[in-house]
Amino acid sequence: MDITKLDLNLLVVFHHLLLHRRVSTIAPLLGMSQPAVSSALGRLRVHLGDELFLRTQGGMTPTPYALQLAEPVALALESLQQALNVRAAFDPLSSTRSFTLAMTDVGEMYFLPVLVDALSKAAPGVTVQVVSVTQASLKDDMATGRIDLAMGLLPQLQAGFFQQALFRQKYICLMRQSHPLAADKKLTLDSFTQAEHVRIVAAGTGHGRVDVALENQKLRRQIRLTVPHYVALGDVLSHSDLIATVPERFADRTLTPFGLVKRDLPIPLAESAIHQFWHSRLHRDPGHQWLRQLTWGLFGDGQVPDEEKPI
């Protein structure tokens, strides 16, 4: 089609429908009436020869063609916006911007207390929404701008994303202070394998490498309980004689509140590298650059290079 015959405002409507999926939501955001939004969508359907969105109980569901257009349209609009705002700067003290971060439940426990406190001082008007990294749409949501930054051990984020390593951490064994094994400062291989374990699946992250590593060494744990995430682990361990193999920084957050202790594993296990990830469309956005620098300053441990790399 001839792009000179296309009203670019229709692409703005298209982009916001992809983000919010409801005409009633985007109409006030764009300063339009709902009929005007519907009319714009109708004209774009004619131009592109596709329905683009179908009405469902969950809102406006994009067609395969609309999903194919999502990233290039978002990138084009973002590039145009950056060009028009080339002199614009981000002032954290006066900004009311909202950022959406994706992380695991263990990430929430480690990152959020520190990050929220820092934002309340450095950017009192900035708000944060947190979503799970385990959702299937993570990559698409980051590509279209629905998610600004993802944090964690996320091997599924590949082409089109930037990454910056924040820190490395080892895995340790966690148990309650009155656990029979807590009396020993060093776990033996026999005591580790004979104890009853909690296994954390943590789907959508790289922490499943623990199970793989243990299986590769032909070690069979006695799994008493399997859970999908870390959120209840502190309570479970504090009220039982179960033990768990977990990332050390998560363990450090749980020791005092739940009366737990940590011990080194009796076997070698590779450390995990925790990164922050973002899509290339936000790489030069001043507000996003500020957020990334803040995150690096809060959580970068200096043991990994302070550099941003495209994947």
C-alpha positions in Angstrom: 0.0 0.0 0.0 1.0 3.7 -0.5 2.0 5.0 3.0 1.4 8.6 1.8 -2.3 7.8 1.7 -2.4 6.6 5.3 -3.3 8.8 8.2 -0.5 8.1 10.7 -2.9 8.9 13.5 -4.5 5.6 12.7 -1.3 3.8 13.7 -1.4 5.6 17.1 -4.9 4.2 17.7 -3.7 0.8 16.5 -0.7 0.9 18.9 -2.8 1.9 21.9 -5.3 -0.8 21.2 -2.5 -3.4 21.2 -1.4 -2.1 24.6 -4.8 -1.8 26.3 -7.1 -3.9 24.3 -10.2 -1.8 25.1 -11.7 1.1 23.1 -13.2 2.5 26.3 -9.7 2.6 27.9 -7.8 4.3 25.1 -10.4 6.8 24.1 -9.7 9.2 27.0 -6.0 8.6 26.7 -6.1 9.8 23.1 -8.6 12.6 23.8 -11.1 10.9 21.5 -14.6 9.6 21.8 -15.3 5.9 21.6 -17.1 6.2 18.3 -14.1 8.2 16.9 -11.8 5.4 18.0 -14.1 2.8 16.4 -14.2 4.9 13.2 -10.4 5.1 13.1 -10.1 1.4 13.5 -12.6 0.9 10.7 -10.6 3.1 8.3 -7.4 1.3 9.2 -9.1 -2.1 8.5 -10.0 -0.9 5.1 -6.5 0.4 4.4 -4.8 -2.8 5.5 -7.4 -5.3 4.4 -7.6 -7.1 7.7 -9.9 -7.1 10.8 -6.9 -6.4 13.0 -8.9 -6.8 16.2 -11.8 -9.1 17.2 -14.2 -8.3 20.0 -14.1 -11.0 22.7 -15.0 -11.2 26.4 -11.4 -10.3 27.3 -11.5 -7.1 25.1 -10.1 -6.5 21.6 -8.1 -9.5 20.6 -5.5 -8.8 17.8 -5.4 -11.0 14.7 -2.2 -12.7 13.6 -1.6 -9.9 11.1 -2.0 -7.2 13.9 0.5 -9.1 16.0 2.9 -9.2 13.1 2.6 -5.4 12.8 2.9 -4.7 16.5 6.7 -4.5 16.9 7.5 -2.5 13.7 4.7 0.0 14.3 5.8 0.4 18.0 9.4 0.9 16.9 8.4 3.4 14.2 6.2 5.5 16.6 8.9 5.3 19.3 11.6 6.5 16.8 9.4 9.4 15.7 8.6 10.3 19.3 12.3 10.4 20.2 13.1 12.5 17.2 10.4 15.0 18.1 11.5 15.1 21.7 15.2 15.1 21.0 15.8 17.9 23.5 13.5 16.5 26.1 15.1 15.5 29.4 13.8 13.3 32.2 13.5 15.0 35.5 12.8 12.3 38.2 11.8 14.9 40.8 8.9 16.2 38.7 8.1 13.1 36.6 4.8 11.3 37.0 5.8 8.5 34.7 4.7 4.9 35.3 7.1 2.0 34.7 6.1 -1.6 34.4 8.7 -4.1 35.7 8.7 -7.9 35.2 10.2 -10.2 37.8 9.7 -13.4 39.6 8.3 -13.7 43.1 11.9 -14.1 44.5 12.8 -11.0 42.5 10.0 -9.1 44.1 11.3 -10.1 47.6 14.8 -9.0 46.8 14.4 -6.0 44.5 11.2 -4.2 45.5 11.9 -3.1 49.1 15.1 -1.4 48.1 13.8 0.0 44.8 10.5 1.4 46.2 12.4 3.2 49.0 14.9 4.7 46.5 12.1 5.8 44.2 10.2 7.5 47.0 13.3 9.7 47.6 14.6 10.2 44.1 11.4 10.3 42.1 8.3 10.8 44.4 5.9 11.1 41.5 7.0 8.0 39.6 4.9 4.8 40.0 5.7 1.2 39.4 3.6 -1.8 38.3 5.0 -5.3 38.7 4.0 -8.2 36.5 5.3 -11.8 36.4 8.2 -12.8 34.1 6.5 -16.2 33.7 3.7 -14.9 31.5 3.8 -16.3 28.0 3.5 -12.8 26.4 6.7 -11.4 28.1 8.7 -10.9 24.9 5.7 -9.4 23.0 4.8 -7.1 25.9 8.3 -5.8 26.1 8.5 -5.3 22.3 5.3 -3.3 22.3 6.1 -1.2 25.4 3.7 -2.8 27.9 6.7 -3.9 30.0 9.7 -1.5 30.4 12.2 -3.7 32.2 12.6 -7.3 33.2 14.9 -8.5 36.0 16.2 -11.9 36.8 17.7 -15.1 35.3 15.7 -15.1 32.0 17.3 -17.2 29.3 14.2 -16.8 27.1 15.0 -13.2 26.2 17.1 -13.2 23.1 17.2 -11.2 19.9 16.0 -7.6 20.1 16.8 -7.1 23.7 19.6 -5.5 25.7 21.0 -6.9 28.9 23.1 -5.7 31.8 24.5 -8.0 34.4 23.7 -6.8 38.0 25.3 -9.5 40.1 26.3 -13.2 40.4 25.1 -15.4 43.2 25.6 -18.9 44.4 23.1 -21.4 45.5 23.0 -22.4 49.1 20.9 -24.7 51.4 18.3 -23.1 53.6 16.7 -24.6 56.7 15.2 -23.6 60.1 17.5 -22.8 63.0 16.3 -25.8 65.0 16.8 -28.2 62.1 19.0 -31.2 63.1 21.4 -30.4 60.3 21.8 -26.7 61.5 24.0 -27.8 64.3 26.7 -28.6 61.7 28.5 -25.7 60.1 29.2 -27.8 57.1 26.8 -30.1 55.3 28.0 -33.5 54.2 26.9 -35.1 50.9 25.2 -37.9 52.9 23.2 -35.6 55.1 22.2 -33.5 52.1 20.9 -36.4 50.1 19.2 -38.1 53.0 17.3 -35.0 54.2 13.8 -34.2 52.9 13.7 -31.4 50.4 11.4 -28.7 49.0 11.8 -28.4 45.2 11.0 -25.0 43.7 10.0 -25.2 40.0 10.1 -21.5 39.2 8.8 -21.9 35.6 10.0 -19.3 33.1 13.3 -18.6 34.9 16.7 -20.2 34.8 16.7 -21.4 38.4 15.6 -24.9 37.2 19.3 -25.4 36.5 19.6 -26.6 40.1 17.6 -29.7 39.4 19.5 -30.3 36.1 22.9 -29.9 37.9 22.0 -32.3 40.7 20.7 -34.9 38.2 23.8 -34.6 36.1 25.8 -35.5 39.2 23.5 -38.5 39.7 22.3 -37.2 43.1 18.8 -38.2 44.1 17.2 -35.9 46.7 14.2 -37.0 48.8 11.6 -34.6 47.5 8.8 -34.2 50.1 7.2 -31.1 48.6 7.2 -29.3 45.2 6.1 -25.7 44.9 5.7 -23.5 41.8 7.4 -20.4 43.4 9.3 -19.1 46.4 6.7 -17.0 48.1 5.7 -19.5 50.8 9.1 -21.1 51.2 10.1 -19.2 54.4 6.9 -20.3 56.2 7.2 -23.9 55.0 10.9 -24.2 56.1 10.3 -22.5 59.5 7.6 -25.0 60.4 9.2 -28.2 59.2 12.4 -30.2 58.9 12.6 -29.7 55.1 15.5 -28.0 53.4 15.7 -26.2 50.1 18.4 -25.2 47.6 17.9 -21.5 46.8 19.7 -18.4 45.4 21.8 -16.9 48.2 20.3 -13.4 48.0 16.8 -14.8 48.4 18.1 -16.7 51.4 19.5 -13.6 53.0 16.1 -11.9 52.9 14.5 -14.8 54.8 17.0 -15.6 57.5 15.8 -13.1 60.2 12.0 -12.9 59.4 11.6 -16.7 59.4 14.3 -17.9 61.8 16.3 -19.7 59.2 20.0 -20.5 58.6 21.9 -21.1 55.4 24.7 -23.6 54.7 27.0 -24.1 51.7 26.1 -27.0 49.4 28.2 -30.0 49.7 28.5 -30.2 45.9 29.8 -27.6 43.3 27.0 -25.8 41.5 27.5 -23.0 39.0 26.6 -19.5 40.0 23.7 -17.7 38.4 24.0 -14.2 36.8 21.1 -11.9 37.4 20.5 -9.3 34.6 18.2 -6.4 33.8 16.7 -6.7 30.3 15.0 -4.2 28.0 13.9 -4.0 24.4 15.9 -2.0 21.9 13.0 0.4 21.3 13.6 1.9 24.8 17.4 1.9 24.7 17.7 5.7 24.2 14.6 6.8 26.1 15.9 9.3 28.8 13.5 8.1 31.5 14.3 4.5 30.8 18.1 5.2 30.9 17.6 6.9 34.3 15.7 3.9 35.6 18.4 1.5 34.4 21.1 3.6 36.0 19.2 3.7 39.2 18.8 -0.1 39.2 22.5 -0.6 38.5 23.4 1.7 41.3 21.2 -0.1 43.8 22.0 -3.7 42.8 25.1 -3.8 40.7 27.8 -5.4 42.9 30.8 -4.3 40.9 31.8 -7.9 40.3 30.4 -7.9 36.8 31.1 -5.3 34.1 29.0 -2.1 34.1 28.2 -2.4 30.4 25.0 -2.8 28.4 25.0 -5.4 25.7 22.6 -6.3 22.9 21.7 -10.0 22.9 
